[in-house]
Every structure is written in structure tokens, then in C-alpha cells.
Amino acid sequence: MKLIEILPLRIENPDFRDNSHASDAIDMAISYYDVIGYYPPWICYLAVNEGEAVGVGAFKGQPQNGKVEIAYSTFQPYTNKGFATIICGALVDLAIDSNQQVDITARTLREESPSTAVLKKNGFVMTGEVLDPEDGMVWEWVFDKQ
């Protein structure tokens, strides 16, 4: 599996236009860039496995105060096949390769879920609850660099 950059203009992303999930993810990423800016490598990516778009991974902006937040999702019919775990790990590797000092964070709902399992498999630890402006009270997770 590899991560493919989603570029800031629709015309720059010709691959996977026929895949409705990937096309929607590209449109959402481009809209998100209008809010957070486009600062590679702190951008959105399509996750591609054997030529198929299986999901999306993203940094929710460039690092702020020594932290960067990740997000990831898989498309149907690729859920429950381990791709979210791989996407999460690829984002961690990319963040570390880009800035070894940055703390990598993620947020989940305040309950055990497939996403909390993905984070645990990738070496994240839950550090407590925080107020997320979009989702309300959530659990915050931080990648354990040890």
C-alpha cells in the first residue's frame, strides 16, 4: 500500500475520478485545503493498494505547538481488512520522516471502537479527554515514540 498526495486543484488529480469514494475524498481534501492551507507533507493522501483506492489518510494541518493530528478512513468494501491500521502507520512514518520532534496525535469518540484499536496497534496511548471544536468531548491519543 502507498499514500498518494491529493493535490490542491481537481485537475491535478486525474487518477481515480471514476471511483466515487476516491473522487469524493479528493473533493473534500481540496475544500479542506481552502481552510487549513496546502503545506506538504502535512496534507491529505489517497491510500492505494494494488492500483485500487482503499481509503484516505490526512494530517489535519501542519504542526502547531509541536503537535500534528492525523485522521484516516477506509472506503467500502475495504473496511475490516487491516487497511486503516496500515494507513495510520504510514502517516506516522511520514510524520517522523518529516519532523522527528513533532508529537503525532489523533482523536476518537470516547468509547472503544475499531479506530481506538487501530491507534493502539500503531503505538498510540490515550492521554485524556479534550474538547474538539467539531466533535465535542473526545479522547486524545499520542504516538508513543519509545
C-alpha positions as CSV (number, residue, x, y, z in Angstrom):
1,M,0.0,0.0,0.0
2,K,1.2,3.5,-0.7
3,L,-0.1,7.0,0.0
4,I,-0.6,9.3,-3.0
5,E,-0.7,13.1,-2.4
6,I,-4.0,14.8,-3.1
7,L,-3.1,18.0,-4.9
8,P,-4.9,21.3,-4.3
9,L,-6.6,21.5,-7.7
10,R,-9.1,18.9,-9.0
11,I,-7.4,18.9,-12.5
12,E,-4.1,17.9,-10.8
13,N,-5.8,14.7,-9.5
14,P,-6.8,12.8,-12.7
15,D,-6.5,9.3,-11.2
16,F,-9.4,7.6,-9.5
17,R,-12.0,10.0,-10.9
18,D,-14.2,7.1,-11.8
19,N,-14.1,5.8,-8.2
20,S,-16.9,7.7,-6.3
21,H,-15.3,7.2,-2.9
22,A,-11.9,8.5,-4.1
23,S,-13.5,11.3,-6.1
24,D,-15.4,12.4,-3.0
25,A,-12.3,12.2,-0.9
26,I,-10.4,14.4,-3.4
27,D,-13.1,17.0,-3.4
28,M,-13.2,17.0,0.5
29,A,-9.4,17.4,0.7
30,I,-9.4,20.3,-1.8
31,S,-12.1,22.0,0.2
32,Y,-10.2,21.3,3.4
33,Y,-7.1,22.9,1.9
34,D,-9.1,26.1,1.5
35,V,-9.5,26.1,5.3
36,I,-6.1,24.9,6.5
37,G,-3.8,25.6,3.5
38,Y,-1.7,23.3,1.5
39,Y,1.7,22.6,3.2
40,P,3.3,19.3,2.1
41,P,3.8,16.8,3.6
42,W,1.1,17.9,6.1
43,I,-1.7,17.2,3.6
44,C,-4.3,14.6,2.6
45,Y,-3.5,11.4,0.8
46,L,-5.3,8.6,-1.0
47,A,-4.3,5.1,0.2
48,V,-3.8,2.9,-2.8
49,N,-3.3,-0.9,-2.7
50,E,-2.6,-2.8,-5.9
51,G,-4.0,0.1,-8.0
52,E,-7.2,0.4,-6.0
53,A,-8.0,3.4,-3.8
54,V,-8.8,1.8,-0.4
55,G,-9.0,4.8,1.8
56,V,-7.7,8.2,2.8
57,G,-5.2,9.4,5.3
58,A,-4.6,13.0,6.3
59,F,-2.8,15.4,8.5
60,K,-5.3,17.9,9.9
61,G,-3.0,20.8,9.1
62,Q,0.7,21.5,9.6
63,P,2.2,21.0,13.1
64,Q,1.1,23.6,15.7
65,N,2.8,23.9,19.1
66,G,4.9,20.8,18.3
67,K,1.9,18.6,17.5
68,V,0.2,17.3,14.4
69,E,-3.1,15.5,14.2
70,I,-3.8,12.6,11.9
71,A,-7.1,11.2,10.5
72,Y,-7.7,8.1,8.4
73,S,-10.6,6.2,6.9
74,T,-11.2,3.2,4.6
75,F,-13.7,3.0,1.8
76,Q,-16.3,0.4,1.3
77,P,-15.7,-2.5,0.6
78,Y,-12.2,-2.2,2.2
79,T,-13.3,-1.9,5.9
80,N,-12.3,-4.5,8.4
81,K,-9.4,-5.7,6.2
82,G,-6.5,-4.0,8.1
83,F,-6.1,-1.0,5.7
84,A,-6.9,1.6,8.4
85,T,-4.0,0.2,10.5
86,I,-1.7,0.4,7.5
87,I,-2.8,3.9,6.6
88,C,-2.3,5.1,10.2
89,G,1.1,3.6,10.3
90,A,2.1,5.2,7.0
91,L,1.0,8.6,8.4
92,V,3.1,8.1,11.5
93,D,6.1,7.1,9.4
94,L,5.6,10.2,7.1
95,A,5.4,12.5,10.1
96,I,8.5,11.0,11.8
97,D,10.5,11.2,8.5
98,S,9.4,14.8,8.1
99,N,10.0,16.0,11.7
100,Q,11.2,13.7,14.4
101,Q,10.4,16.2,17.1
102,V,6.7,16.5,16.4
103,D,4.1,14.8,18.6
104,I,1.6,12.8,16.5
105,T,-1.9,12.9,17.8
106,A,-5.3,11.5,16.9
107,R,-8.8,11.9,18.3
108,T,-11.7,9.4,18.7
109,L,-15.1,9.3,20.2
110,R,-15.0,8.5,23.9
111,E,-15.6,4.7,23.5
112,E,-13.6,1.7,22.5
113,S,-14.0,1.2,18.7
114,P,-12.2,-0.1,15.6
115,S,-10.4,3.3,15.5
116,T,-9.1,3.0,19.1
117,A,-7.9,-0.5,18.2
118,V,-6.1,0.9,15.1
119,L,-4.4,3.5,17.2
120,K,-3.3,1.0,19.9
121,K,-1.8,-1.3,17.2
122,N,0.2,1.7,15.9
123,G,1.7,2.6,19.3
124,F,-0.7,5.4,20.4
125,V,-1.7,5.9,24.0
126,M,-4.8,7.7,25.2
127,T,-3.9,10.8,27.2
128,G,-7.3,12.0,28.2
129,E,-10.3,14.0,27.0
130,V,-10.2,17.2,25.1
131,L,-12.9,19.5,23.6
132,D,-12.8,19.2,19.9
133,P,-14.4,22.2,18.1
134,E,-16.1,19.8,15.6
135,D,-16.9,16.7,17.7
136,G,-17.2,17.9,21.3
137,M,-15.5,15.9,24.0
138,V,-13.3,13.3,22.6
139,W,-10.3,11.1,23.6
140,E,-6.9,12.4,22.5
141,W,-4.2,9.9,21.6
142,V,-0.5,10.5,21.3
143,F,2.0,8.3,19.4
144,D,4.5,6.8,21.9
145,K,7.9,7.4,20.4
146,Q,9.6,4.9,22.6
